[in-house]
Amino acid sequence: MAGSKGGLVDASVSGCIRAILIAYAAYSAYAIRLFAVQEYGRIIHEFDPWFNFRATQYLAENGWKKFSTWFDYMSWYPLGRPVGSTIYPGMQVTAVTLWKAINVFTPISLNDTCVFFPAWFGGAATVLTAMLTYECSGSAWGGVVAALIMAIIPAHTMRSIAGGYDNESLAVTAMVLTFYMWTRSNRNEKSWPLGAVAGLCYVYMVAAWGGYTFVLNMVGLHAAALVALRHYTDALRKAYSLFWIVGTLGAIQFPVVGLQPIKSAEQIAPMFVFFGLNIIGYGEMLVKKQKLQGDRKKAWQLRIRVYTGAATIACAICAALAPTGWFGPLSVRVRGLFIKHTQTGNPLVDSVAEHQPGTADAYERYLHKSMFMTAPIGFLFAMAHFFAHVNPQSLFLPLYACVAYYFANRMVRLIIFLGPIAASLCGIAVGYALDDLHKICKKYAVRYLEGKSILFHVDEEEKKAKEEAKKRADEPPAKISNTKMKKKYSNNVTSSSSDAKNKDSFVSDPRQAISKIYHSNVSVLFRLTLLCLGLANFAIMWPAFMNYSYEMAQGMSMPSVMFKGQLQDGRVILVRDYMDAYEWVRDNTPEDARVMAWWDYGYQITGIANRTSIADGNTWNHEHIANLARTLTAPEDEAYDVIRHLADYVLVWTGGGSDDMAKSPHLFRIGASIGQKGGTVDMMDIHRKFGVDRQGRPTPMMANSLLFKLVSFQGGVSEDHFEEVFTTKYRKVRIYKVVDVDMESRNWLSDPSNRVCDPPGSWQCPGRYPPALKKYPKLIKPAYPAEREKMAAENAKKMKKKSGGSASEL
């Protein structure tokens, strides 16, 4: 299974054909992502993309300096959100850079740039996948097939549809780029300086998405696996050292990352690999310096002393740092990859549908059964290529496949990791098959043109040499004259010769023996048959895969803010209820209006309606979300007493499906678990207390809750508390105005002097709950740790003394 000669693209005829096919794949990747634009126009989709777009607008209008110190008081009211220290800014910086660059040549709006952004980078990821596949396999046609698959595979399009301006659309491209540069740095002994380039690509990945930890650990695992398989080289040490040093120095520049690369549990293993490789390198240097290469025993004694000393020092350092809390625990999302879903200890994480385990149906949906069946064959080919050619980079894809499959199996959202590797492995399977088929056909064609036997041809000179050797081996010594003894001797010699030959072949040099069997006539005919059948089967499945991918792309192109539906009379209509609701808020409420809604809709409230929201999808403060959950699921009277101090309007999703009633058990669980002494509440208990039966009848607690009365048309809120001011055409959204808003609390919250900067004088100045909410400890818990609350109160008192006032805080 030797790779193709030349490069992925070269000046040969086949090289030009490959270039055309890769260009076609890139165009296909772009075109398949435009269904949303064609059907719904140039609009941002979903939830998170609206925050990303709003952040991009802020960066474009205010520049990097203000962006990096942006404290957003329109979100997470009244606390606000330190966007500058809680965002991965890579996508915003890239989008603004592209927007400015394109405007040099032709006018384009920032909105359109962000809408088309995922489609552009879908094409870039497609080309990079071809390069990665070729680098790891050596098969140029494998790279081409991988690009054609990557362009349209649903596991990739699921996060890169035009309008889906989300971090993953850029992150997949940055991830594949990092993997390519890392494997490229392992190509030969002179490639190690490219480890620094791989480190820079990794920094770009860090800037793009929180999933950068997967990339870091994949590279570290690859380096460690090479050492474990006895393929350590000094070039590997240099390449990985450059990657880790450059990557870590770049990563810690982002406030959202900080010192996590050398502190957090999920990133510390690659650091140990860095130190481990350099300890091995130091040991090898001492062996070489003391000229012990010829004395294996002494060399290993020296190595063991070095390794033991280093391990002792490392253990001592870890023992000293551990009590200080230097090493952080696994994050909740990462912990969810190793324990059962809904048992992470954080109900907020458990409530997200994307955090559920992957299933066989999910694999078939996002990979299609044709690719799901072909990828394992590519995995076997890739492993065989590694052991046959011992190329360091050829081990990377099998490792990537194993890790990505495990994570996707634990969390369905991470199926996005399977897009590139599934495309690469399928490309390898088909590419190696094409390469092998071409080699066999070429060999037979040469034999035919030379007039030799095509099927069972044996080289005449080789045959003659074997016969002479056999004759010499079979001839008995001159001393043996007895015919019977000669025969016996001949049999013994033949037997012993055969045994020795088998022993030499399969014990002393198994690779050569396997290679000989692999290239035998019988094996060639068998392979030829399998290759033809396999390629024919793949060719038959390809149209089905293409059609399925295009259907999936169309289905995934539906924005959450609008969708197409069918009425009972068969008419297809465009349902704009969600968009209409946010536009109504934007056009019919004061600019400083505060809108309470579940955190799912916070990004759309600030992004589309341009109004202040109570919480959003960033989920950076779990306690604040729990306060919101307790308020919405509390009895109406109790909830109203809190809401009138925080909001002017309340927005709920209705109309079935994924409305607020469907989410209500999770709201109740979050409110009953976070900030409470009893720990996480079991979902079965919640459904018995706070749910509806099969006939749709609510439990008493559910029927009495504010959320049920706001959402369900069976119930109804008191007109003394809430006034319904807008209901969308198809009743998907209802908006209520809060009656008798507490103006004292409102004015207190709008006063900047009541915010507390931490540390004093910095740009991070979160707000606080109004003093009136101290009367409702059942629903409102502290949103910051007690130590921080105490410090905030002390700082506030100091500020008040300087200004001659008095401090009051929650």
Phi, psi and omega in degrees: 000055179288150180284172180288147176282160182080207181244184177299318176227129178214188186277356180287169179299312179296324178297320178293321178297318178297321178298319179295318181293322178293321177296321177296320178298317179297319178294319179298321178299321178289314186293320184292343181267004184259004180302322181297319180294319181292326184271321190240355181092182184274084185226146177284143185257174165055211185249295182305320180303334179290324174292317180301320179292317179297320178294323178294320176300315181298318179295317181295324184274331188244347180086169186294321184300311179289325180298318183289346177238032183278118173251112188269112180268359176274351178238156179056039180297139002267006185286320187083170181228128175282083185302320183302333182249004181233015183239147168266105194274004186301318183291318180296316180296317180296315182296316180294321178298314178296319180300315179291321181293317181294324181293345174294329184256322181206145181293138175207139181280160177295324177300313181294323177300316181289328178293315183276348183310310181298324181293319178299314183281342170296319176294320179296317179296327179297313180295318180294327177295322176298317180294318179297316181298316179295318181297322183275338185247334185080001181261112180293320179290332173297320177296321180295313180297320178300320179295318180296326179283313182300329183299326189233357184297131184301332179298340176262316182294338182302336181236018182219029175287142178305129185100336178276067187285071184243161185302324183297332181297327175271325187296322180298319178296314180296323179296311181295323177298316178297315179298319180296313182293327178293311180294327177295327179289348179259007187298315180208182185294340182262359186270354188302331178300338179292350174301327178293321178295319176300322177297319178294320177297323177295321177300320177296321177296318178301318181294337187272323191198150177292347177286009179299337180296328177296317181296314180300314182289330177295316179295317178297319178297319180298314179297316180295321180295321178298320178294316181297328179269015175064040176241032176290136172222160179293331177295322177298316179300314181294316182297314182291323180298317177296316180301311186290319182293308180297315182296317181291317179299324178286319184296320184288354176285342180270123183303326181294339180263311180060224182266018181303324180302338179242011181230319188285148185297326183280353180241000186280335180300315177299329176294319177296324177297320178300309180294321180299315179297320181286331173292318176298317179298322178294319177297318179294325178295318178294321178298316180292320181295321180271004176054053181254014182301327182277346180249092186299320183297310180294324179298316181287329174297319178293316180300315182297322177297317179296312182295319180295318178297317180295318180296322179296316179296317181298317179296321179295318179295314180298320179295326179285325184276330185305313181295339181279353183080018181298315182273116181279159179283173174295140176293162184298318181293320178292321178299328179294344178281348185239355177230169185297139176302145184077006178235028180284345183095354179233104183296338178294316177292319182295334185285345183280125183299327182292347181268004178285157181295152176286154180229168177299324178296322179294320179296316180293327182291316186263349178244339187069143186298332180295316180283326179296330179274330183278326184303318179300328177294317176298324177299314179296319178298318181295319178296316179298323179296320179296310183289335180280322186248347177053045173270126182304320184289339183287346177278344188295312185296317175301320177294316179302318181298314182297313183291315181296321179296318180297313182294320178295329178290333180271332183214115189298332179300330185278008171299340176302330177294335184281343181304301181297318184288323176297317178297318181295314182293320176295322177297320179295316180301311181287319181297314178296322178297316178295317180298316182292320179297319179297318180295316180295314181296321179296318180296316179293324180296319178297317178299319182295317180293332178275000178076023181259167179297135182277318188277296186248062181274134174232129181300129186297317180296320179294322179295317181296319180296320179295321180293319179295319179296320179294321181296318179293323181288326183280339183289123183284158176300157183297333183293336183269109182252338181291130184298320180295320179292323178299318180295318179296318179298317181299318179295319180295317180296316180297316180296312181294324179295318179295317180296316180297320181296315179297319180296316179297322186287313190262349180251305184284329182215070184297326181298319180292321179296316178296319179298321180294317178295319182300324184263008178290161182300316180298316180296320180297315179296319178296315178297318181300319179295312180297319181298315181297316179294316181296314179293324177295319178296318178296319179296325178290322182283338186301313179301322179295320178297317179297311181299318180296317181297320179290323177295317178296319179299320178295318179294323181279355182274003181277117180291150179288338183279348175201154179202165178262137179227167181240129178280171182296333179275005176095351180289139177265128183236159175259116180268112182249023188306314184293316178296318179298321181295314181292323178292325177296315178301316181298321188267346189234009178235156177300154182297333180262017180294144179249125186247120176268132176201167176297154191299337179306324189262003184299318181297322181287328178295315180281325185281318182264309183280342181058043178233162182288134178246159182278324179202162179213188188290357179292330177050037184283343179231097184295325182296321180294320178295321178297322176299318178296317180296316180296323181293315183290330182264001179281164172303151188305314183299314181294318181295319181298322180300329178276315187298323183296346177266349188237334189223159175254333180222155175234129181242131178229149173268133182231191171086013177085188182069233180264042180282185185291336176292320179294329181271350189302322177299324178291322177301314181296318181296318179296314180293328182275350185251308184285128180081005180250156183282337185284351182082193183289131181272139181288141183296326180297320177295322181295315181298328178288328182265320189228084182190193177231151179274185184294337178272002178085011180274129182283153171291160181305319180295320178294314183298331182271352184283153178296319183301316180298317182291328179285324187270309189283138176278358174282329183260208180170140181268162179289137178292344176283345182251313185222141177244120178287118186250343179201133172230130185290168188304314182257020174058038177273336182221139175234138181236132181239143174264134180283128181276138175057059177297138180285106185286333178296314177294322181297314180294322179297319181289332181278352180276114182301335182292344179272359173274155183237119179278132182228106001283164182306135179088354181275176179277348181271097185234079182292150175279180181225161176293147180294151183304330183298335182285352176297341181282354184235061183293341180293325182258323186252113176256162177303135181270356177231157175303154184303322181297320181288324177298319180294317179295320179297320179295319179295318179296321180296320179296319179297317180295321180293322179296320180295324182268358177084010181260194178233147184264139170220132183211168177271000000 
